[in-house]
């Protein structure tokens, strides 16, 4: 059931399930908290799982101005505190991983352990790290809704789309020229002065082997900046890991967040990706 938390003029839509330590889930640029629908029930057996909509997404209501990463990190902290928690584990996927990095840098005293999935490091722009991929996504986005199926094929492997054909139309209802979409694009393109090297939390890095949006070496390469980190490469998985592999992601999160030990997770990374991360 949707609940709301007020942070200034922002009315944050969220759902909280389960009990135990807080685990905050941060969704990607084109998504909402619904991207975690299959993941939440598995995690709620171990945590108080908080899935919420960022500004200009889902059911959250916010002022008509583009949010900065700092704004989004502050919203997340306000939500955690409104639910009575002093600290939370955080899992950020894709752009949500950028928000999670901002949260860690700005509110490190309110962070337990951190999981960054399919994301790229502050302060760099994704267009500098994956120029061809970003250019193609931009061209396809400008052609929506007619290009929805082709855009979906960038985010999801064909093998997965054959099992979930409804996701071929995932982007069909995106309106790139709308005020909300333009504000969201500005938020996604914003950055924050700071580096993951300043993050003190124990961190798990997750990357899909077939990710064409954020190539796995970009995410896993953050290990060079995060001395207290482990890495996992997910074979056969694309960009949207929580949608494509909820069971595997849940197992990884539960193991990492409950034991605090990255040793087992790190052992799942092939040697060639250790090389990329160095």
C-alpha positions as CSV (number, residue, x, y, z in Angstrom):
1,X,0.0,0.0,0.0
2,X,1.3,3.4,-0.9
3,X,2.2,5.8,1.9
4,X,3.6,9.3,1.8
5,X,6.3,11.2,3.7
6,X,6.6,14.9,3.5
7,X,10.0,16.6,3.0
8,X,9.5,20.3,2.5
9,X,7.4,20.7,-0.6
10,X,8.1,17.1,-1.7
11,X,5.5,14.4,-1.0
12,X,7.5,11.2,-1.3
13,X,5.5,8.1,-2.2
14,X,6.8,4.9,-0.7
15,X,6.0,1.4,0.5
16,X,7.6,-0.3,3.5
17,X,7.5,-4.0,4.1
18,X,9.0,-6.4,6.6
19,X,10.9,-5.8,9.8
20,X,14.5,-5.4,11.0
21,X,17.2,-3.1,9.8
22,X,16.2,-0.6,7.1
23,X,17.1,-1.3,3.5
24,X,16.3,1.6,1.1
25,X,15.9,0.8,-2.6
26,X,16.8,3.5,-5.2
27,X,15.4,3.0,-8.7
28,X,16.8,4.0,-12.1
29,X,16.2,7.0,-14.3
30,X,13.3,5.7,-16.3
31,X,11.7,3.7,-13.5
32,X,9.8,3.9,-10.3
33,X,9.7,1.8,-7.1
34,X,7.8,-0.8,-9.1
35,X,11.0,-2.0,-10.6
36,X,11.7,-3.7,-7.2
37,X,8.3,-5.4,-7.0
38,X,9.7,-8.9,-7.4
39,X,12.6,-8.2,-5.1
40,X,10.9,-6.7,-2.1
41,X,9.0,-9.8,-0.8
42,X,12.3,-11.8,-0.8
43,X,14.1,-9.0,1.1
44,X,11.3,-8.3,3.5
45,X,12.0,-11.6,5.4
46,X,15.2,-10.0,6.6
47,X,14.8,-6.2,6.5
48,X,12.4,-3.3,6.7
49,X,12.4,-2.8,2.9
50,X,11.7,0.8,1.8
51,X,11.0,1.3,-1.9
52,X,10.1,4.8,-3.0
53,X,9.6,7.0,-6.0
54,X,12.1,9.8,-6.7
55,X,11.1,13.2,-7.8
56,X,9.3,13.3,-11.1
57,X,8.7,9.6,-10.9
58,X,5.8,7.4,-9.9
59,X,3.5,8.9,-7.4
60,X,5.9,11.3,-5.7
61,X,4.8,14.9,-6.0
62,X,7.4,17.6,-6.1
63,X,7.9,21.3,-7.1
64,X,8.2,21.9,-10.9
65,X,12.0,22.3,-10.9
66,X,14.8,20.0,-11.8
67,X,16.3,18.1,-8.8
68,X,20.0,17.9,-8.1
69,X,21.7,14.8,-6.8
70,X,22.0,16.5,-3.4
71,X,18.2,17.1,-3.4
72,X,17.6,13.4,-4.1
73,X,20.0,12.4,-1.4
74,X,18.3,14.7,1.1
75,X,14.9,13.3,0.2
76,X,16.2,9.8,0.9
77,X,17.5,10.8,4.3
78,X,14.2,12.5,5.2
79,X,12.3,9.3,4.3
80,X,14.6,7.1,6.4
81,X,14.3,9.5,9.3
82,X,10.5,9.8,9.0
83,X,10.2,6.1,9.5
84,X,12.2,6.2,12.7
85,X,15.5,4.9,11.5
86,X,18.9,6.5,12.3
87,X,20.7,4.5,9.6
88,X,19.9,2.3,6.6
89,X,21.5,0.0,4.1
90,X,21.1,1.3,0.6
91,X,20.8,-0.4,-2.8
92,X,20.9,1.9,-5.8
93,X,20.5,0.6,-9.3
94,X,21.6,2.5,-12.4
95,X,20.9,6.2,-11.8
96,X,19.8,5.1,-8.3
97,X,23.4,4.1,-7.8
98,X,24.3,7.8,-8.4
99,X,21.8,8.9,-5.8
100,X,23.2,6.2,-3.5
101,X,26.7,7.6,-3.9
102,X,25.4,11.1,-3.1
103,X,23.7,9.7,0.0
104,X,26.9,8.0,1.1
105,X,29.0,11.2,0.5
106,X,26.5,13.7,2.1
107,X,24.9,11.5,4.8
108,X,27.5,8.8,5.6
109,X,26.5,8.8,9.2
110,X,23.1,7.6,8.1
111,X,24.4,4.7,6.0
112,X,25.2,1.1,7.1
113,X,26.3,-0.9,4.0
114,X,26.0,0.1,0.4
115,X,25.2,-1.8,-2.8
116,X,25.8,-0.2,-6.2
117,X,24.3,-1.9,-9.2
118,X,24.8,-1.1,-12.9
119,X,26.0,2.4,-12.1
120,X,28.8,4.8,-12.9
121,X,31.1,6.8,-10.5
122,X,30.7,10.3,-9.4
123,X,31.6,12.9,-10.7
124,X,31.9,11.5,-14.2
125,X,29.1,11.7,-16.9
126,X,28.0,8.4,-18.4
127,X,28.4,10.0,-21.8
128,X,32.2,10.2,-21.2
129,X,32.4,6.6,-20.0
130,X,30.1,5.0,-22.7
131,X,29.8,7.6,-25.5
132,X,28.5,5.3,-28.2
133,X,25.9,3.7,-25.9
134,X,24.6,7.0,-24.6
135,X,24.4,8.4,-28.1
136,X,22.3,5.5,-29.3
137,X,20.0,5.7,-26.3
138,X,19.5,9.4,-26.9
139,X,18.7,8.8,-30.5
140,X,16.2,6.1,-29.7
141,X,14.6,8.1,-26.9
142,X,14.0,11.0,-29.3
143,X,12.1,8.6,-31.5
144,X,9.7,7.4,-28.9
145,X,7.1,5.8,-28.9
146,X,8.0,4.3,-32.3
147,X,11.5,3.2,-31.1
148,X,10.3,1.7,-27.8
149,X,11.0,-1.9,-28.8
150,X,14.5,-1.1,-30.0
151,X,15.2,0.9,-26.9
152,X,14.0,-2.0,-24.7
153,X,16.5,-4.2,-26.5
154,X,19.3,-2.0,-25.2
155,X,18.2,-2.4,-21.6
156,X,17.1,-6.0,-21.7
157,X,18.8,-9.0,-23.4
158,X,16.7,-10.6,-26.1
159,X,16.6,-13.9,-24.2
160,X,14.8,-12.1,-21.3
161,X,12.5,-10.2,-23.6
162,X,11.4,-13.4,-25.2
163,X,10.3,-14.5,-21.7
164,X,8.8,-11.1,-20.8
165,X,7.5,-9.7,-24.1
166,X,5.5,-7.0,-22.4
167,X,8.7,-5.3,-21.5
168,X,9.2,-4.6,-25.2
169,X,6.7,-1.7,-24.7
170,X,8.4,-0.6,-21.4
171,X,9.3,2.8,-22.9
172,X,6.3,3.2,-25.1
173,X,4.6,5.6,-22.7
174,X,7.6,7.7,-21.9
175,X,7.1,11.3,-23.1
176,X,10.6,12.7,-23.6
177,X,9.3,16.2,-24.3
178,X,7.1,16.5,-21.2
179,X,8.1,19.0,-18.5
180,X,8.5,16.1,-16.0
181,X,10.7,14.1,-18.4
182,X,12.9,17.1,-19.1
183,X,13.3,17.8,-15.3
184,X,14.2,14.1,-14.8
185,X,16.7,14.2,-17.6
186,X,18.4,17.2,-16.0
187,X,18.5,15.4,-12.7
188,X,20.1,12.4,-14.3
189,X,22.7,14.6,-16.0
190,X,23.5,16.4,-12.8
191,X,26.5,15.5,-10.7
192,X,28.1,16.2,-7.3
193,X,31.6,17.3,-6.4
194,X,33.1,14.3,-4.8
195,X,34.4,10.8,-5.5
196,X,33.5,7.3,-4.4
197,X,37.0,7.2,-2.8
198,X,35.5,9.2,0.1
199,X,32.8,6.6,0.8
200,X,33.7,4.7,4.0
201,X,30.9,2.2,3.9
202,X,31.5,-1.5,3.1
203,X,30.3,-1.7,-0.5
204,X,29.1,-4.4,-3.0
205,X,29.4,-3.7,-6.7
206,X,27.0,-5.5,-9.0
207,X,27.2,-5.6,-12.8
208,X,25.3,-7.5,-15.5
209,X,27.6,-9.2,-18.0
210,X,25.4,-8.1,-20.9
211,X,24.8,-4.5,-19.8
212,X,24.9,-2.2,-22.8
213,X,23.8,0.9,-20.9
214,X,26.5,0.9,-18.2
215,X,29.2,-1.6,-19.4
216,X,30.2,-3.9,-16.5
217,X,33.8,-2.7,-16.5
218,X,32.5,0.8,-15.6
219,X,30.7,-0.4,-12.5
220,X,33.3,-2.9,-11.5
221,X,36.1,-0.4,-12.1
222,X,34.8,1.6,-9.1
223,X,36.5,-1.1,-6.9
224,X,39.8,0.8,-7.5
225,X,38.3,3.7,-5.6
226,X,36.6,1.7,-2.9
227,X,39.0,-0.2,-0.8
228,X,36.3,-1.8,1.3
229,X,34.4,-3.3,-1.7
230,X,33.5,-6.6,-3.3
231,X,32.4,-7.2,-6.9
232,X,29.9,-9.5,-8.6
233,X,29.5,-10.1,-12.3
234,X,26.1,-11.5,-13.2
235,X,26.4,-13.9,-16.2
236,X,23.7,-13.5,-18.9
237,X,22.2,-10.4,-17.2
238,X,21.6,-7.0,-18.8
239,X,21.1,-3.6,-17.2
240,X,18.0,-4.0,-15.2
241,X,19.2,-6.6,-12.7
242,X,16.4,-6.3,-10.2
243,X,13.9,-7.1,-13.0
244,X,15.8,-9.8,-14.7
245,X,17.3,-11.7,-11.7
246,X,15.4,-10.9,-8.5
247,X,16.2,-14.2,-6.8
248,X,19.9,-13.9,-7.4
249,X,20.0,-10.2,-6.4
250,X,18.0,-11.0,-3.2
251,X,20.4,-13.7,-2.3
252,X,23.4,-11.5,-2.8
253,X,22.0,-8.6,-0.9
254,X,20.9,-10.8,2.0
255,X,24.3,-12.5,2.3
256,X,26.2,-9.2,2.0
257,X,24.1,-7.1,4.2
258,X,23.7,-9.6,7.0
259,X,27.2,-10.9,7.2
260,X,29.1,-7.8,6.2
261,X,31.7,-9.9,4.5
262,X,32.5,-9.4,0.8
263,X,34.7,-12.5,0.6
264,X,32.1,-14.8,-0.9
265,X,30.8,-12.2,-3.3
266,X,34.2,-11.3,-4.6
267,X,34.9,-14.9,-5.5
268,X,32.2,-14.8,-8.2
269,X,34.1,-12.3,-10.3
270,X,36.1,-13.7,-13.2
271,X,39.8,-12.8,-13.4
272,X,39.4,-10.7,-16.6
273,X,37.0,-8.4,-14.7
274,X,39.4,-8.1,-11.8
275,X,41.8,-6.7,-14.4
276,X,39.3,-4.2,-15.6
277,X,38.7,-3.0,-12.0
278,X,42.4,-2.4,-11.3
